[in-house]
Amino acid sequence: MSRRVVRQSKFRHVFGQPVKADQMYEDIRVSKVTCDSSFCAVNPKFVAIIVESGGGGAFIVLPLAKTGRVDKNHPLVTGHTAPVLDIDWCPHNDNVIASASEDTTVMVWQIPDYVPMRNITEPVVTLEGHSKRVSIISWHPTARNVLLSAGCDNLVILWNVGTGEMLLALDDMHTDLIYNVGWNRNGSLLVTTCKDKKVRIIDPRKQQVVAERFAPHEGLRPVRAIFTREGHIFTTGFTRMSQRELGLWDPNNFEEPIALQEMDTSNGVLLPFYDADSSIVYLCGKGDSSIRYFEITDEAPYVHYLNTYSSKEPQRGMGFMPKRGLDVSKCEIARFFKLHERKCEPIVMTVPRKSDLFQDDLYPDTPGPEPALEADEWLSGKDAEPILISLRDGYVPIKNRELKVVKKNILDNKPPPGPRRSHSGCDPNVSQQPALQEVLEEIRALKETVQAHEKRISDLENKLCQFTNGTD
């Protein structure tokens, strides 16, 4: 008689737990826009949430430690003239965030370490190139300042944020609305899903489709796809009978799936969040009240169900903390930021361990904040794996690094045709240049003074709060 042996895995007993009520972010008017975006972006310093706002689009940025009730007058990041649809933190600078909007623009913002006194209205750079609303943005995982945007004009654009210019435009590859876009580990390939029911793997620099698969899931509802660490494609979609389904595919043999599993019957699109260090994928459906998680291995059935975190309240969106923002002393392997109608609730995923020592097997070296390539190097054809850091002593976020945008002068590259004629002996541009430089320097100095005063006021307010709390 054969005995069934339970599969060995260190992640079999992972469990999710919400934080205490005083560690949540209360009184946030989460956006009601109809969009399959996650509405939330998190890094080791800040949590950013797309919120309701009159007269344009906005999102709120809160320092992670600023839990509790959020002041109704808390400054927002405003600048878009229509609702914000997607936000994404730069992986190489924790103070830089990009936002995409219905107003067809992408904006990149510098967030100060202190809480500003008023709304942030001036982006570092505005990227204009789409003709319809922009619903997807994603930073390159290893190259500095490379940002991807995809819009409802079926166009994917790659930008160099450092110069504010368009690097590449992939305009003839998608025949219908793009559902999602994802990079592979070193940023050499993209995977996209589209309303035309095709999953495409694209080499953006060669501007060609490397592989594609028609209808990996037979249903008509949106499909999501991400790269795994091994280069496989993990997809979520729907069967013909509207059952939710997940699949694992080898791009070299797209005809047959490595694994295909039906899950349940529900309307919500499953958003996959993948942790490459542990090969665990977490599935969060919009409108669901649960998070399912699976381990992807090279043993059949390849996608192994681990467990489900369940709660009573449905989720409006979800943020996923990068590995370097986790508490390694508590064996935390993932942290989600679940959006309710009026609050954000962190949920901690933990592997139960008795020892308080650092767990090497749970925390292999993970991608750090340093880019492996410059934008020009990547565009010229170079690839590089992420620069890894150890979490043994925990991760301390780097202080504010300013994003400098150096726009190229078009006139430098394209001199005006024909001979240059001057009506006077001296060139007016030459005499005006020093004066213009002085004005710019003065404006820069004034901005720095205002920021210093705002920081000082914020520090004094914090000290006053501490003093008041101590005397009550």
N, C-alpha and C positions, 0 to 999 in steps of 0.2 A: 504494500500500500504506500503510495507516494504522498508525502506531506507537502503542502503548499508553503513555499518559503516567501516571506515578505521581502520586497525589494529594499536593499540597503541604501539609505540616503541620509545625509546629515540635515536635509531640509524637510524630512517627513513631518516633523512636529512644529514647524513654523506656525505661529499664531499671531493674529492681529488684535490690537487693543487701542481703543480711543484714549486720548489724554484726558485729564481732569478738566472740569468745566472752566476753571480759571486760566487754563492754558490754551483755550480756544480764542478765536478772533470774532467778536460779536458785533452786531449792528452794521453789517456790510450789505449794501444793496446789490446783490450779484446780478449781472446782466441777464436780461430775458430774451436776448437776440436768438433767433432760430439758426443755429449753426452747430456742426458736429465738432467744434473746437473744444479743448479741455478747459478754457476760460481761466486757467490758473498756471503760473510758472513760479518755480521755487529754486533758490540756490542757497549756499551756506550762510548768506547774509540777510536776504530779503524774501518775502512772499509777495507776489504781484497778482492782483485779481481784477478781471474786467468787470466794471460796475455800470449801473444805470446812470445816465447823466443827461441833462437837458441841453439842447443846442450843440450837439456834436458827440464825439466818442471820448471815453476816458477810462483809465484804470488806476487803481490805488496800489501804492507800494508801501509795505509795512516792514520795519526791521523784525526779524524773527522773534526777538525778545519782547516786542511790544504786544503782548497778549491782552486779553480782556476786552472790554467795550471800546470800540473805536469812536473817537470824537466825530460828530457829524460834520464838523468843519475841517476835518483832516485834509491836508492838501492832496490833490489828485494830479495825475499826469494828463494834461489836456492839450490838445493841439490838432487832433483830427476833427474834420467837419462832419463826420458821419460815424456810426457805431464802430468800435474796435472789435475785430473778429478773432484775432490771434495775437499772442505775445510769447516771446522766447528770450531767456537770458543768454548772454554771450558766455560760452564755456571757458573763455580765456580772460574774462574781465568781469568780476562779480558786480560791478557798478554800471554795467552797460546792458540795456534791454532794447529789443526791437519790437515794434507793434505794426500790425497790418489792419487795414480798415476798409469799410465800404466806400470811402472817398477815393479809392484807387491808389492810395499812396502807402509807402512803408516809411516809418520814421524810426530813427535810432536815438535813444535818450541816455544821458549820463545822470545817474542817480547819486546824490551825495550821501556820505555815511551818516550825516546828521539829518534830523527831520526838518525839511524846509518850512518856512513860515507861510508860504503861499503856493498856489498851484504852479507846477512846472509846465510852462507853455512853449518853451523854445527847444526843439530837438537839436541834437548835434548835427544831424544831416537828414534831409528828406529825399527819398528815392522815388522818382517818378518814371514809370515806363509801362504800367498796366493801363488798359482802357476800360476795364470793369473792376468790380470789387476784388480785393485781395484777401483770401481766406486762409492762406497757409504761409508760415515763415519758419525757417530752420537754419541755424548756424552750422557751418562746416565743422566737423569734429576735431580736425588737426591743423587747419590753415588759419592764420590770423586774419580777422576782418572779412572773411568770405561769408556772405549771407544769401540764402536761397529764398525766393518768394514765388508763389503760384497763385494765379487769379482765376476768376470766372471767365476770362478771355482765352482759356485753355493754354495759357502761356506760362512757362517756367523761366524765371530770370535769375541769374547769379550776379551778385553785386560785390564790388570791392568797397566796403564801408569806409576804409581809410582814405579813399580818394573821391568817394561819392559817385563812382562811374559804374556803368554796366559792363560786366566781364563777358557774359554769354547770354544768349536768348535761345531757348529751345521752343521754337514756335510751330513746327510742323509735325510734332510727334503725337499730340493728343487731339482726338476728333471731338471730344465732349468734355464736360466738367471734370476737373481733377479732384479726387476725393482725398488723397493724402500722398505725401512724399517723404521718403526716409533715406538717410545716408547709410553706407556700410561703415565698418569700423575705422578704416583709414581715409574715408571720404573720396575714394576713387570711382565709386558707382552710386547710382540712385535707384530706388525702387519706387514706382508710382502706381496708384490705382485710379481708375477712371470710370466715368459713367458708361463708356462704351464696352464695359465688362472685361477689359484687358488689364492684366498686371504686366508692367514693362520694367525691364532692367536697362538702365541707360548709362552710357559712358558720356558724361556731360562735356568733357573736353573734346572728344571726337564727334560729339553731337550725333550719336547713333544709338539705336536700340540694339543692345547686345542679345537679349532674349525676351520673349513675351509669351504669355499664356492667356488664352481666351477662356473666360468664365471658370475660374478656379472654384467658385461657388455658384450654383445654378440659379439662386434667387436674384431678384431685381434690386434689392436694397444695397446700400453702400458697402464696399469691401475695404478693409484696412490691411496694410502689409508693412512689415519691418524686416530688416536684415538681422540674422543671428550672428554670433561671434564666428561661427564656422563658415559663414557665407551662404547659409540656407535662407529661404524666405518663409516667414511665419505669417499666415493670413487669418483674418476673421471675416465671416460673411454669413450668408443665409442660404438654406436649401430652397428648393422649389416650393416646399410646403411651409415656408417662413420659419423654419427652425434655425436657431443660431448654430454656427458651425465654425470649427477652427481647422486649419490645415498647415502642414509643413512640407516645403517643396525644395527640390534640388534644381537650381537654375540650369545646370548642365543637362538635366533630363526633366523638362517641365511637363511632360505628358502625364506621368504618373506621380501622385503624391507620395511622400515618405509616410505621412500620417494624415488621416482625415477623420475628425470626430464630431458627431452631433452633440449639442449641449441641451438647449431648452427652447421653448417657444416664447419669444418676446420681441418687441419692436425696436428696442434700443440698440444702437450701433455699439459694438464692443470696441473700446479703445485699448490697444495693447501697450503696456509699459514693460520694457525688457531690461533686465539687469544682466549685463554680459559677464560680470565676475562670477555670478552663481548660476547662470543659465536658467534663471527663473523668469517666466513671463506672467505678468499680472493683468487680468482682464477686467476692466471697469466699464459697465454699460451705463450710458446716460439714462437717468430715470430708474436705474436699478438701485437696490439698497444693499448690494453685496459686491465683494471683490473676490474673484476666483483666481487661484494661482496654480501654475503648472511648471514642472521641471522638464527641460529639453535635454535629452541625453542621446548617445549613439546606440542605445539598446532598445529593442522593440518593447512597447509600441512607440518609442521615441518621444512622445509628449505624454508625460505622466502627471495625472491629477494629484495635487497635494492636499489642498483644503479650500474652504470658503470662509471669508470673513463676512458675517451678516450683521445688519443693523436694522432699525425700524424706518429710518428716514431715507428717502431717495436722494441720489446725488445729482446736482446740477452740473458739476464739472469736477476735475481732479488734477491736482499737482503732484509731481513726483520728484523727490529730493535726490540730487546726485549723490553718489556713494561717499564723497568726501565731506558731506554735511551730516553724516550719521554719527550717533553716539556709540563708539566701538566698545566702551566699557560695559554697556548693557546688552551686547550681542544683537544690536539692532541691524537688520540687513536691508530694510526698506522703510521709508516714511512717506505716507500719502497725506495730501491736504484736500480733504473732501469738502466741496462747496454745497451748502444748503441754501435755502432762499435768502436767509439773513445772517449767515455766519459761515466761518471756515473752521473745520474740525480736523486737526492732525490725527492720523492713525499710524501707530507704530507696529511694524512687523518684526518679531523677535524669534531667535532660535534659543530654546531653553538650554542653558549650560550651568553647571554647578560652580565652575571655576571663575574667579574674577580676573584671571590673567588674559592677556591679549590672545585672541583665537586666530592663529595664522591661517587655518583652513577656511575660515569664514571671510577673511579679508586679505585676498591676494592684492598685490600692487594694482592701483586703479588709476585711470587717467586724471592727471593733475591740471592746474590752471595755465600751464605754459604751452603755447602753440608749438608744433613741431616744424611748421613751414610758414613762410610768408606767402601772401596771396599770389605774387608774381611767380614764385617758385612752383606753386601748385598748378597755376595756369600753364606754365611751360612744360608740364608733364611729370613733375616729381611727385612721388607718394611717400608718406612716412606714417608709421604707427604712432598712436598717441604717446606722449611722454608720461611715464607712470610715476606715481609717488606711493610711499608706504604710509599706512594709517596707524602704524604701531603706537606712535605718540599722539594720536589724534591729529586733526587738521585745523590750523589757525588761518582764517581768511586773510588774504593780503589786503593792505590798506588801499584806499581809493587810487586807482590809476586812471589818469585822464585819457579819454579817447581823442586823439588829434586827427582831424580830417584835413588833408592837404589836397584841395581841388586842383586839377591840372588846368592850365590856361589853354583854351582852345586856340587862341591866337598864336601861341608859341609853336603849335604843330602845323597850323595852316596860315601862312602869311598871306595877306590880301593880294590878289592878282594885280598886275599892272604896276607901273612906276608910281612911287609915292610922291605926292605933290604937297607942298607946304606953302601957305599964304603968308607966313611970317618967318623971320629969321630964326626964331627960337621955337622949340617944340613945347606946347602948353602942358603935355603930359609929364615932361621932365620936371617942370617947376611945381606941378601939383602933387607929385608923388611924395616928397618929404612931408608936406602938410597932411596928406591923407594918412601917412604912417603915424604921425603924431596923434591924430584923432583916434585911430585904432588902438594905439597904446594907452591913451587916456581912458577909452571905453573899457579896455581889458582891466586896467587898474581899478576902475570904479566897480566892475563886476566882482573882482576879488575882495574889495572892501565890503560890499554888500553881503557876500557869502560869509566873510569872517564875522560880521555883525550878527547875521542870522544864526550862525553856529554858537556864538557867545550867548545870544538870547535864549536859544534852545537849552544850552548847558545850565544857565541860571534858572530857567523854569524847572528843569529836572531837580536841581538842588533845592529849590523852593518847595517842590512836591515832597521830597524826602524830609525836609525840615517840618513841613506841615503834618506829614504822616507820623513823624516821631513825637510831635507834641500832642496829638489827639489822644 
